[in-house]
Amino acid sequence: MQLSTDFPARCGTRLVGRRAECAVLDRLVGAVRSGEGRSLVVHGEPGAGKTALLDHLARQAADCRVVSVVGVQSEMELAFAGLHQLCVPMLDRVEALPAPQGDALRTAFGLCPGAAPDRFLLGVAVLGLLSEAAGEQPLICLVDDAQWLDQASAQVLAFVARRLVAEPVGVVFGVRPGCTELAGLPELAVGGLPEQDARALLDSVLTGPLDARVRDQIVAEAHGNPLALLEWPRALPVAELAGGFAMPGALPPSGSVEEGFRRQAEQLPVRTRLLLLLAAAEPTGDPALVWRAAGALGVGAEAAGPAVAADLIRLGARVRFRHPLVRSAAYRSASVPERREVHRALAEATDARLDPDRRAWHRAQAAEGPAEEIAVELERSAGRAQARGGQAAAAAFCERAALLTPDPADRARRALAAAQAMYGAGARDAALNLLALAEAGPQNELDAARVCLLRGQMAFASGRSADGPPLLLEAAGRFEAVDARLARETYLDALSVAMFVGRLADRVGMTEVAKAARSTPSAQRGTSASHLLLDGLAELIADGPAAGTPVVRRALRAFRDARLPCTRDEHLRWLFVAVRAAHEIWDDGAWQDLADRQVRLARDEGALSVLPLALSQRVFVHLHAGEQAAAGSLVAELTAIREATGHPLPSYGAMSLACWQGRGQDAARLVETAVEEATAHGEGIGLSLAHHSASVLYNGLGRFEEALASAERAAAYPEELGHSHWSLVELIEAAVRSGQPARAQAALERLTVSTGSAGTPWALGVEARCRALLCDGDGDDEAERRYRESIAHLSATSARAELARSHLLYGEWLRRQRRRADARVQLRTAHGMTEAMGMAAFAARARRELRATGETARKRAAATRPELTPQEAQIARLAREGLSNPEIGTRLFLSPRTVQYHLGKVFSKLDITSRGQLRGVLPAGPDEAADR
């Protein structure tokens, strides 16, 4: 009896019973040919036939450009190894990408020095590269054994797969079940074959008779696994296949095909097995490297013969195994000393100048015990991986370095570095284990403080937000004795986290952090922007606005003024806090400037991990200015980020926009969702914002008792500042309109402590309006003077939404004074402004008041042209602002080709033919100069 050994033919036989699966892949190829982007995850157990299906797809796509990547288990620790394998054939197209994207690719692949690229910027760069490469010929990317990709490559490729729309690119993954990085992508499950097809597949590879009982047993125990059906007969002696006295008592269990390969390997000569082990331990498939290492072990070319004859391996331009399980079997069946021996040989054969990281990794695998020299090499490799943005690889190098370190103190230090890298890579459990290792060794005070700092950061990031401030406060106290700069930075970190936690703080909140920061020795205090910001906020929170506002102003000037000392790193790290501080002291000029700068810097630097927070803060600046359309554009951009990254982001911007627009039930639902998300994430700031937004919604709708309840919830924690102060404004209006002036008066007394210290036109304008609302007992002249004062102050600011509301309240007051003609002037102004801004509930309120004066205000007629989708509207808006397709694509995580596809649909719907016509057909509004 003989078995077929023709590997390509056998791949074809493994498609028996896979007509439906092949049809899905054929349709994917057809879609890519027609210019549509497609992605697919082909998943199934080992041996299910995923590779055969990918081979079928490659044959069907003969007229396309096909690029293949194979994940290798031993490559998982090398950053961007899989991505590099995919992109190398296309790197001649890098020059066509926008400069930040091209630089990100070059840095990730070690082709040029630079700051570690943000992984989402890198994702946009790869998307653009694939789109460019597909410009001449449709492109199919096949990624087999994706479960063994390095984490950085897997994340980027999953990102790309999610963003394919209108480019002739297909990305297809072959993967075992359980690969979380690819969750949410279209799937094709590859299960076991039905019995009839299983028998047909088994018969197709047999060239002689097989005992019927043996056939039945193989089919039954293979559970339809094609690789098992092909390989188990090969692993059984001829006597057992023929039946009779040597009938096998039990076949290898289903799922243990690797065991069959192991048995085959065990039958090979010793030197052949050693060659197989060498090839299995060398992931690049470089035959020259394998033979150099083999020569060092005394293994000659003749050793390959038996393995090639058994069809376990092929030695050509690349070393290839018949199946990944052959590689796994060859490596796992070897003893630990044998593995060390081949890794040592591979390390010696690897060029230390061209491939230092792989050489260091082989040396680490070959080490029998602690080895400081190797640990130092691994540290260097970790640094290179970190510089390229490969956090997971850096973490693996750091961890191995720690385990190989002989000195206990150095081991603790390296374990801490490994924990930090693991945390950065998202491996929280591994980071906690390494932190325990760091704490178990001797530590100096600096490292003890670093451990405490990392625990605080991890607690906040993991959803245990209330645990963050006390840990960070402890770390800051520890740093004081050894590093004043780190102490100050950590106090600001603690204050930032405490601001997020807000009312949900447990033992330590903003006040406790502020008091501790304020008590630091004056000698430690610097003049940098971040130092001034810490001092100002600490004074503001601990001692009140009168003490803190002047110092906060100095800090904001340092952030805004390029002549004062403030680095780009300070901007990226602390602008969130600075933006928050600006609206804490009612400085809308600084608020707008710094929020703009934060968005611009995040985009320029490719800091896409910072961008969502920056965009969210910018949304509120637009709402403040009555720029609803611009706010909506950023909300859509945040949605695109959520879809592209696969990470949930709080929907605070969408919620606040809906409330200011007065979208009733929709807004109330978003408020409810935001409350749930904020509570789950431990974000008190989110609860305050949700309740504040609800108070705006209900004041606009004229449901004043509900507005009062929401405003009181939002303002219940004065130490939260910001939203708490703003909510007092809503509370006063709602309380007065609900006939509860005492509650309004108490809120005004709290409000004036803040607005009086600020003294800005914004602060004085809202304060004057609130005083006017409470002037019913003070005479008509006082109320009118206050309303006019409010309008005068707010007219000098960007607070157009507040200005419109002042006109509305003044008009309402005038109508109740029976001064109908004067009331109409104010109410027309309020109606025109609120309707133009999209503040529908307030506009409706103004219309009702106008009707009560005997005048009718008409709603603007709705456009009759076909409605743009949110994404089309956003792309049209950005094109109208003058952004190019690549710039729009970078902003929205799309390829330029997809942007052009959407613009084509926009032109068709709007009945225009060029970008220049967009300004004439898109609705104009007060936010003409929206976010740029």
N, C-alpha and C positions, 0 to 999 in steps of 0.2 A: 504493500500500500504506500502511496506517495501523496503528499500535500502540495498544492500549488505554492510556489515561492515568488511568483511575479507580483511585486508589491503594487504597481499601478493598477493592474487588473483586479487585484483583491480590493483596492479602494472602491473600484466600480461595483464589485459584488456587494459591498456593504450598503449600497443604495437600494438593495432589494427591499420592497415594502415601504419606500420613502417617497412615493409619488406626490402625496400632499405637501410634504416638506419641500420637495424640489420645486413644486409649483409656486410656493410662497417666495422662494429665492428667485425664480424666474421672473415673477412680477416685480420684485425689487430691482432687478437689473433693467427691466423695461422702463421703470419709472426714472431711474438714473439716466438712461439713454435719452429720455424726453426732457431732461433738465431739472428733475425734482430731486431734492436731497432726501435720503432715506437712511435709517439706522435700524438695526435688528440685533437682538441678543439671542443666539442659538444656545440653549442650555440643556444639559442632560448629564447623566452619570458617566463616569469614565467608560469608554468603549461603546457609547451609545451611537456613535457615527457622526459626531459633530464635525470632525476634520474632513470626513468624506463628503459631507454636505458642503463645506466651504470649498473643497476641491471642485465639486460640481459647479458651484457658483462661478469659480474662476474660469472653468471651461466655457460656461454660458456667456461670460463677459469677455470673450476673446477679442472683441472689437474695442474694448475699453482698456485703459491703463489699470493694471492690477498691482497693488503693493501689499505685501504680506508681512505680518509681524507674528512672532511666536513667543509667548511668555515662557520664561525659563525660571524654575524655582530658585536656583542659586543666584539669579540676577536680581531678586526682589529687593536687595539691599542697596542697589546702585541706582542713584537718582536719574530719572529720565532715560534709562537704558532702552526701554521699549519704545518710547517716543522718538528717541534718536534713530532707532532702527527703521521706524516708519518714515521719518522726515528726510533722512540723508539723501535719498534719490531726488528730492525736490528742493534742496537748499539753494540751488541756483535762482530760485524765485524769491528769495528773501528780500532782495533789493526793491521789489515791487510793493512791499508792505510799508505802512506808516512807520516812521523811525522808532517810536517806542516799542512797537510790536517786533520789529526786526532785531532791536537790541535785546529784547526779552528772550527771543529764541537763541541768539548767539551766546548770551550769558548762560542760559540753561544748559546748553551743549558744551560749555567751556571753550567757546571759540573766541571770546573776548572777555576782559574783566568788566565788572559792573556790579551794582547792587542786586541782591537776590530779587528776581522778578516775581510779582504777584501772580499766583497760579491762574487767576481768571484772565489777567492780561495775556498770559502765555496761551491760555485757551483761545482767546480771540485771535492771537497771532497764528496758531496752528490752523484755526478755521479759515483765516485769510490765505494761508499758504496752500491749503488743500483746494480752496476755490480758485486760486491762481493757477495751480497745476492742472485743474480740470478745464481750464479755458480752451485748450486745444482738443482735448479728448476726455470723455467721461472717465471718472476715477472711482475705482472700487478699492477700499481698504479692508483687508481681512486680518483680524486680530484673533489668533487661536490661542487657547490656554490662557485666556485673559485673567483668570484667577491668580496667575503667577506673574503678572506685570508688577513692576515696582509701583508703589502707591502714587507717586507723583505722576507717572505716565497714565495710570488708570484714571485718576481724577481729571486730567486734561482731556483724555480721549472721550470720557463720558460727557464732559462739558461740550465738546465739539459735536458729539452725536445728538445732543439735545437741541442744538442750534441750527441743524441743517434744514434749509427750507427750499431755496430756489437755485441751488448750485448743483450741477450734475456730479454729485459725490455720494457714494454709499459707504457706510461704515458698518461692518458686520463682525460681531464678537462670537467666538466659540468659548463657552465657559461652563464650568461645573456649577451646580446649584449653590446658592448662598453668597454670591458676590454682591455685596451691598453697594459698591460704587456704581453699579449699572442699574440700580433700582429705578423703575419708572420708565425705562426705554421699552419700545415694542419688543415682544418676546415671541420666540418659537420654541416650544418644548419638544424635546426629542426623547420619547419614551422607548420602552421595549417593543420588539416586533411581535405581531400576532403569531400564533403557533405555525400557521401554514407558511408564512413568510420566513419564519425562523428555520423551518425544515428546508425550504428552498435555498436559503443562504448557506446552510451547513452542507447541503448536497453539492453546491456550486464549487466548493473548494476541495472536494474529495475526488480522487482519481481511481479509487478502488472500492471494494465492498466494505460496508460497515454493519456490524451486528445490529439488528433492529432494536434489541434491548438497550444497547449502548447509545444508539441514536435517540431513543426516547428519553434516556436519562440525561443526555447532554442538553436536549431541547428543554426538558423540564427544569433543570437546575440553572440554565443560562438566563431564564426569565426574559428571553427576547433580546439580550445584550449582544449586538453584532460582534464585538471584539471577542467576547467569550466564545461564541459559536465558531469563530475562525481560529482561535488560539488554543482552546482546550484540547481538541484532537491532536494538535501538534505536540502538546505536552505529555500525551499518554503513549505508553509503549504499544507497539503493533499488536502484541498478544491481547492487550486489554481492548483495543479497538475491535478486534475480531471476535470478541466474546469468549466463550468457552471457559476454561478453568481460571483464566486470569481476569475475570470480570471485575472492574474496579468497585471497591466497596463504597467509595464516595468521591465525587469530583470536587475540585476546589469550590468553595461556596461562591454564590453570585456576588459580584462586586470585588472578587479577589483575583481578577485577571492578572494583576501584578505578580501574584504568586506563581502563575504559570510561566511568566517571563523569567522569574527568578530560578525556577527549575531548569529552564532551558540554559540559562547562563551557567548554572552549576555544572552542567555537563561539558562545558568548554575547558580547554587547557588553562593552567594557572596563569600563564603570561597573557593569554587572550582575555581572561577575566580582568586582569590588571589594566589592560588597554581599555576595556569597556569602562572601568571605573575612572580612568583618567578622562575619557571623553565625557562621562557623566558629570564630572566635577568641573569641567571647563565649559562655561556656558556660551562662549562666543562662537563655537563651532569652527575655530581656526585650526586647520589640520597641521600647519607648520608648528604652531605652539604645542599641539598635542604630541607631535613626533619629537620635538625637542625634549619635552618632559619625559616621554617614553624612553628616549635614548639614555637619559640620566638614570633611569631605573633598569636599564639593560634589556628593554623590550624592543625587539626588532620588527621590521615590516611583516615578517612571516606570521606574527601573532594575530594579524587582522583577518587572515584567511578563514578560520573557523567561524568567526562572528559574522563575516560577510556571507558565508555560505549558509548560515542559519537565518539569514535575512534579519538580523538584529540591528545592524548598523551599516551605513554607507559612508565611504571615505572618498569624497570627490572635492569639488571646490569648497565645500563645507562638510563638516562631520554631521551626519544626520542619523537619528535613531528611527526605527520603524514606527515607534509610537512613544509618546512621552512616558508611558508607564514602563517602557524598557529602560529608559534613563533612570527613572525612579527605582526600579528593581535592582539595577546594577549598582546604584549608590547605596541604597538601604541594606542590601544583602552583605555589603562589605563590613569587616570589623572596624572598630575605631582606629586601631593602629594602622590599618591599610588606608583608611581615609586620610589620616595625617600624612602618611608617606606620599600619597599622590598630590595632596595640596602643597606639600613642601617642594615637590618636583615642579609643580606648576608655578609656584612663586618664583623659583629660581629661573624658570624659562620665560617669565613675563618681564617685559622691558620696564624697568623702574622709572624711566623718564617718560615714556609714552603712555603708560597705564599704571600709575602708582597706586591708584585706589584698589584696582583688582588684585594687584600684587600684595597690598597690605591685607586685603581680605583673605587671600590664600594663606598668607603667613599666620594670620590669626587662627584659621581653621587647623593649621598644622601644629600649633603650639600645644605642648603637653601640660603646661602649667603657666603661672604668672611670668610675664616677660615684658619688662619695662620698655625695651627698644621697640617691640611691636606695638605696645600701647601708644607710644609717641607717634608712630606712623599712622595708627588709626585715628588719633586726634587730628593729625594734619588732614587726613581724608575727610573727617567730619567737617572740618572748616571749609574744605573745597565744596563739599556737598551743600553746606549751608549757604555758601556764596552763590551757588547756582539755583537756590530755592528748593533744594531737595531735603525737606525737613525729615521725612521718614528715613532716608538714607543716612542723614547726619545722626539721627537718633540711634540707628543700628550700629554705626561705627563707634559712637560714644559709649553705648552700652557694652559692646565687646571690649573697648579699651578699659573700661572700669573693671570688668571681670578679669582682665589679664594684668592688672596693676598689682605689684607686690607690696608696695608701701600702703599701710592702712589710711593714712591721711590723704595721699594722692588718690587712692581708690574712692574715698568719700567725695573728694572734689570732682572727680570724673563722673561719679554716679549722679551728682547734682547736675552736672552739665548734660548728662544723658537724660535725666528727668525733664529738664527744661526743653530739650529737643523733642522728647516723646510728647510732651504737652503741646508743643508747637505743631506736631504731626497729627494731633488729635487722638493719640493713644493714651487716654487718661489713666486706665488701670495700670498699664506698664509704667507710666510716670510715677504713680503712687508707690509702686514696688521699688522703683529706683530711689525715690525720696527716702523710703525706709532704710535702704542700703546706705544712703548718704548719712542719715542720722545715726546709724549704728557705728560709724567710724568716728575717729577724733575730728572735731571741727573747731576752727577758729570762730571768732565772733562774727566775722564778715560772712562766712559760709552759713552759719546758723541763721543769720538774718535773711540770707538769700533763700534758704529753705522755707522760712516763714512767709516770705514774699510770694514764692511760687505756690504755696498752699493757699494763700489768700486769692491769688489770681485764678487758680483752678476751681476754688469754691464758687467764685462769682460766675465763671464761665459755665459751670456744670449745673446752674440753676439753684444752687444753695447760696443765693445772693447775700442773705443776711449774715452768713459766716464770713463774707469777704472783708467788711470793714474792720472787725476786731483783729483778724489775722494780719491785715495790712498795717493796722495801727501798731501792733506788736513789732512787726518787721521794721517800721520806721523808727520806733524807739531803739531797737537794737542797732540800726545803722548809725544813729546819732554818735555813738562812741567810736565808730571806726571810719565813717565816710559821710561827711555832712551833705555832700551833693546828693548821694543816694537816699539819705534820710529825707531831704526836702522833696525829691521826686516821689518817694513812696508816700509821704504825707499827701501830696497832690493826687496820687493814685487812689489813696484811701478816701479822700474827699470826693473824687469823681465817682467812685463806686458807691459811696454813701448817698450821693445825689440820685443815682439810679434806684437804690434800694428805698430811699425816702421813708415813708410811713411804715413800711414793712420791716424796718430795722428791728433787731432783737435787743442785743446788749449794747451795741455801739451804733450810733447814728451820726448825722452831720454835725450836730452840736459837739459831741464828744471828740470827734476828729478835729474839728475847728479849734477847740480849746487846747488840745494837745499840740497842734501845729503852731498856734499862736505863742505857746510857751517855749518854743525852741530858742536857744541862745541867739542873741542878736548878731553875734560874730558869724553865725552860720548863714545868715540871710544875705542873698546876693541881689544884683540889680537886673538879672535877666528877666525876660518876659514871664517865664514860668514861675520864678521866685516871687515876683511882684504879684502874680495872679494868686499864688497860694496865700501870701500875706493878706491881700485884699479880701479874698473870700473868707479866710479864717476870721478876720475882723468883722466882716459883714454878718456872718452867721453867729459868731459868739457874742459880739457887742452891739450889733445892730447897724442899720444903713448909714447912720451919721458917721460912724467910725470907719466903716469899710469902703464906702463909695469912692472917696478920693483915691485910695490906693488901687482899687479895681480900675478906675479910669486911667491911672498911670500904666497899669499892666496892659490894658487894651491899646493904649497908644504905642506901647512897645511892640505889640503884635501887628499893628497897622503900619507903623513907620519903619521903613527899611533902614533908616539911619540909626535906629536904636538897636541894641544887641538882641537879636532873635533869629535863631537858625531855622533852616527848613525842617530839621528833625523836630524842633520845638513846635513848629507849626503843625506838622502831621500828628504829633502825639497829643498836643494840648489844645488844639483849636476847638474841639468839641466843648471843653470846659470854658474856653474864652467866649465862644458864641453864647453859651448859657449865661455867663456872667454879664454879657452886654444887655440881654433883655432883663436880667435881674435888676439892673440899675436904670432901666427905661431909656437906654441909649440906642435908638433904632438906627442911627447912622452907623455906629460900630457894629451893631447886630447884622445889618445888611452887608456891610463891607467884609466882615470876617466870615460870614456864611458863604458869600460868593468866593472868597479866597480859599476856604476849605474845600469846596467842590472843585474849583479850578486846580488846586494843588493835588488833590487826590487823583484827578484825571491826568494831569501832566506827569506825575510820578508813577502812574500805573498802580496806585495803591487802592485796588478795587475792594480790598477787605474793609477799607475805611469809607469808601464811597457811599454805601447805603446810609450810614449815620449822617454823613455830610448832606446827602440829598434830603433826608428827612428834616433836618434843621432848616434847609433852604425852603422846603415846602411851607413852613410856618412863616418865614419872611414874606413869601408871596401872598399868603392869606392875609397877613397884616397889611400888605400894600393893596389888597383888593384884586390881586392878579390871579384870579381863579384858573384861567386857562393855563398859565405857566405852572401853577401848582399841580394841575391835573396832568400836565406833561411829565413832571417829575414823579408823580405817583405811578404813572404808566412805566416810567423807567425803572422804578423800584420793583414793579411787578415783573419786568423783564429780567431783572437781576435775580429775583426769587425763582423764576422759571429756569434761568440758565444755570444757577448754582445748585438748585435742588435743596437749598436750605431755607427753612421757614424764617421769615422776617416779620416782626410786628407790623400790623397794618395801621399804625397810628396816623400816618399821613393821609391815607384814604379815608379814615374815619373823620379826621378833622375837616377835610375838604367837603365831605358829605354833609357835615353839620353846618358849616358856613354856607353851603348852598341850600340848606333847608330841605334836604331830601327825605324828610319824614321817616317812614318805616325803614328804608334802606339805611339811613344814618343811625337810627336807634339800634338796628341789628349790628352794625359795625361797632357801635359803642359797647354793646354787650359782649361781642367777640373780643374787643380790646381789653375789657375788664378781665375776662377769663384768661387771656394770654398774659397779661401783666401779673395777675395773681400766680399763675403757673410758673412764670419766670422769676418771680420775686422782685418785680420792678414797680416800686411804689410810684415812681415818676410816671409810669404808664397809667396807673389808676387815677392820679391827679389830672393828667391830660384828658383821659376819657370822660371824667366827670365835668371838667371845664368845658370840653367840646359839647357835651350834652346840654350844659347850661346855655351855651350860645344857640344851639339848635332850638331849644324850647323858648328862649326869649324871642328868637326870630318868628316862631310860630304863634307867639302870643299865649303860650301855655305857661304862665308865670309861676304858678305854684310848683310845677315840675322843674322849672328852671331854678327856682329858689332851693329846692331840695338837692339838685345836682351841684349847684354852686357851693352850698354849705358843705357837701361832702368833699368837694375839691379844695376848699379853703380851710378845712378842719386842722391842717398841720402847718402852722405858720412857718416853721423852720424849713419847709420845702422851698420857700421863696417862689420865684418865677410864676408857675401856674397858680400857685396859691394867691399871689397878688392879683393876677389877672382875673381870677375867679371872684375876688371881692368886687370888682367892677360889675360883673354879671349879677352877683348877689344883690348889690344895691338896687339895680334896675328892677330885678325880679321882686324884691321885697317891697319896694315902693308901689309897684303895680299890683302886688297882692294885698295892699293895705296893711303892711307891717313895717311902718317907718322906724320903730325902735331897733329892729334887726338891721335895717339899712344903716342907721346912725352908728351902731357898734362896728359894722364893717367899714364905714368911712373913717372912723378913728384909727382902725388898723391900717387902712390904705394910705392915709396921709403921712404916716411914719416913713413909708417907702417913697411915695411920690415927692414929698417935701424935701427929702434928702437928695433925691435925684435932680429935681429942678429942671428937667429937660422939657421941651415943648410937648412931647408925647405924654410925659407924666402929668404935667400941669393941665394939659387938655382933657385927659380923662378925669382928673380930679375935679376940674371945674364942672364938667358934665354931671358927675355924681353929686356935687354940692347943689347944682341946679335942681336935680330931682328931689332933693330934700328941702327945697326952699318954700314949700307951700305955705308955711306959717310965717315967712319972713317978708312977704310982700312981693308984688309982681316985678318991681324994678330989680330986686336982687336976683330972682330966677332968670330974668331976661339977660341981665348983665353976665351971669355965669354961663348961660348958653352961648352968648356971643364970644365970650372969652374962650370957651372950649373950641369953638369953630376957628377962631383966630390962631390959637396955639396949634391945633391939629393941621391947619392948612399949611403950616411951615414944616411939616414932617412927611414921611412916607406912609403914615398911618391912614390911608385913604378909606379903609373899611370902618375905622373908628370915626373918621370925619363924616362919612355918610350916616352913621348911626346918630351922631350929634345933630345933624340936620333933621333926621327923622324925629328924635325926641323933642327937639325945639319946635318942630312943626306940630307935633301932637299937643304940646303945651299951649301953643298959640291957638289951636282949634278949641281947646277947652276954655281958653280965655275969650272965645267968641270973636277972635280976630281972624276971620276966615281968609281975607285977602292976603294978610301976612303969612298965615299958615300955608296957603297954597304955594307961595314962593319956596319955603323950606321943604315942603313935602314933594314938590316937583323935583327939586334938586336931589333929595334923598332917593326918590323913585328912579330918577335917571341914573344916578350913580350905582345904586344897588342892582338894578337890572343889568346895566352894562358889565358890572363885576360878576354877575352870575349868582348873587346872593338872593335867591328866589323868594325865600320866606320873608326876608326883610322888605323886598320889593313888594310882595303881596300886602304886607302890613301898611306900607306907604300908600298903596292903591286904595285900601279900605279907608284910610284917613282922608285921602283926597275926595273919595266919594262922599264922605261925611261933610265935606266943605261945599258940596254941590258941584264938584268937578270930577270928570272921569279920565283916568289915565289908562291908556291902552297898553296891553302887553305887546312886545315885539313879535311880529309874525315869525313863525318857525320856517326855517329854510325848507324848500321843497326838493332840493337836489338829493341824490342818494347819500345816505349817511356813511361817513368813514368809520372804519373800525378804530378802536383805541390806538392800535399800533400804527395804522395808516395815518391817523390824525397826528400822532407824535412825530412820525417820520416827515410828514408834510410840514409840520411846524419847524422842525430843525432845518429842513431844506430851505424853507422861507427865510430863516435866519442867516443863511449863507453857508451852512456846513456842507462839506463834500460828502460823497457816499462813504468813503473810508472813515471819515470822522463820525458820521452818523452810526456806521456799523460798530465802531469801537465803543461808542456810548451805549448802544443797545445790544451788544454782544451778537451782532449779525455780520455776515459777510457783505462786502460791497455789492455783490451780485443780488443778494436777497433784498438789500435796500432798494436797488434799482427795480426789482420785481414789484415791491410794494408801491414805489413811486409811479410805476406804470399803471397800477390799479387806481391810484389817487388821480392821475391825470384823466383817466377814462371816466371816473365818477364825477369829476369836477368839470369835465368837458374843456380841458386845456391841453396844451402841447409842450409847455416848457416850465422850468422851475421859476423863471422870472415872472410868470403869471400868478404864482401862488399868493403873492402879497395882495393882489387885487380880488381874489376869490375866497380866501380864507377869512373867517369872521374877524374883524378888527376889535380891539378892546383896549383897556387902559394899560395892559401889560405888554405893550408893543415891544419893549426892550427887555423881554423876559430873559431868564437864565441863559447866559452865554458861556 
